[in-house]
Amino acid sequence: MPVLLAAADGSAVAAVHAGWRGLAAGVLEKTIRKLGLPPAHLLVWLGPTIGQENFEVGDDVRAAFMAVDAQSASAFQANPRGRWQCDLYALARLRLAALGVNAVFGGSWCTYADPARFFSFRRDGQCGRMAALIWLE
């Protein structure tokens, strides 16, 4: 999932790739610390990613998040196959809220469910490319 961050006053920006491994490893927290700005002064956009209804994961993924924050349980829904449907958007929002970031936008697209607009390796079995951009002028 691309995550774009910007200082509300336009003085700084950052772009982050936040798949489940990156989120679990604290990529958002590390990026915000590196920016050195008060989290309450940041604007964050969550770009397209696979949605919960299409992102099945095992116990290992859920455990990686639960080890850091028990509230992460709300981002996982048990399925009939004994696995979990994972909501990456919810996990990112939880992490950002814990840091004090309140202005979070985006986070409503499922790359798997929208073949007309998005590439999805899980859906198509082929590699493709997408880009999210942010810059300072």
C-alpha positions in Angstrom: 0.0 0.0 0.0 1.4 3.4 -0.9 1.3 5.9 2.0 1.9 9.5 1.2 2.6 11.9 4.1 2.8 15.7 4.1 3.3 18.4 6.7 0.2 20.5 6.8 2.2 23.6 6.1 3.8 22.0 3.0 7.3 22.0 4.3 8.0 18.2 4.1 6.7 15.1 2.3 7.4 11.4 2.4 6.3 8.3 0.4 6.2 4.9 2.0 5.5 1.4 0.8 3.5 -0.3 3.6 2.6 -3.9 2.9 1.9 -6.1 5.9 5.5 -6.8 6.6 6.4 -3.1 6.6 3.4 -2.1 8.7 4.3 -4.8 11.3 8.0 -3.7 11.3 7.0 -0.1 12.0 7.6 1.6 8.7 5.0 4.3 9.4 6.4 5.0 12.9 10.0 5.2 11.6 9.1 7.5 8.7 7.2 9.9 11.0 10.1 9.9 13.5 12.5 10.7 10.6 10.3 13.6 9.4 10.7 15.1 12.9 7.4 16.8 12.8 4.5 16.7 15.3 2.2 13.9 14.1 -0.8 16.1 14.6 0.6 18.4 11.9 0.7 15.6 9.3 -1.7 14.8 6.4 -1.7 11.1 5.3 -3.1 9.5 2.2 -3.5 5.7 2.1 -3.3 4.5 -1.5 -4.8 1.5 -3.2 -4.2 -2.0 -1.8 -5.9 -5.3 -1.5 -9.0 -5.1 0.6 -9.9 -7.2 3.6 -12.5 -9.3 1.7 -9.7 -10.5 -0.6 -6.6 -10.6 1.6 -6.4 -13.9 3.4 -3.5 -14.4 5.8 -2.3 -17.0 8.3 -1.8 -16.9 12.1 1.7 -15.7 11.6 0.6 -12.4 10.1 -2.0 -11.8 12.8 0.5 -12.7 15.5 3.0 -10.2 14.2 0.5 -7.3 14.7 -0.9 -8.6 18.0 2.5 -8.8 19.5 2.8 -5.0 19.2 -0.8 -3.9 19.7 -3.8 -6.0 20.9 -6.1 -3.5 19.2 -4.9 -5.0 15.9 -7.4 -7.8 16.5 -10.1 -5.5 15.1 -8.4 -5.6 11.7 -8.6 -9.4 11.3 -11.8 -11.4 10.7 -11.8 -15.2 11.0 -12.9 -17.0 7.8 -14.3 -20.5 7.3 -10.9 -21.9 6.2 -9.4 -21.3 9.6 -7.4 -18.3 8.4 -7.9 -14.5 8.6 -9.1 -11.7 6.4 -6.7 -8.9 7.0 -7.6 -5.2 6.7 -4.4 -3.3 5.9 -6.2 0.0 5.9 -7.4 -0.6 9.4 -4.0 -1.6 10.6 -2.4 1.5 9.1 -5.1 3.7 10.7 -4.5 2.1 14.1 -0.8 2.7 13.9 -1.3 6.3 12.7 -3.8 7.1 15.5 -1.5 5.7 18.1 1.1 8.2 16.9 -1.3 11.1 17.1 -2.0 11.4 13.3 -5.6 12.5 12.9 -5.8 13.6 9.3 -5.9 10.4 7.3 -7.5 10.2 3.9 -8.0 7.6 1.2 -8.0 3.9 2.0 -11.1 2.8 0.2 -9.9 1.0 -2.9 -9.4 -2.7 -3.4 -6.8 -3.5 -6.1 -8.0 -7.1 -6.3 -11.7 -6.3 -6.8 -11.2 -3.5 -9.4 -9.4 -4.9 -12.5 -10.5 -2.0 -14.6 -8.4 0.4 -12.5 -5.7 -1.6 -10.7 -3.1 -4.3 -11.2 -3.2 -7.2 -8.8 -0.7 -10.1 -8.9 -3.0 -12.1 -6.7 -5.8 -11.8 -9.1 -4.0 -11.9 -12.4 -0.8 -13.9 -11.7 1.2 -11.3 -13.7 3.5 -8.6 -12.6 2.5 -5.0 -13.2 3.2 -1.5 -11.9 1.4 1.3 -10.1 2.8 4.5 -8.8 1.9 7.1 -6.2 3.7 10.4 -6.2 4.2 13.3 -3.8 6.6 16.2 -4.1 7.6 19.7 -3.0 7.7 22.7 -5.3 
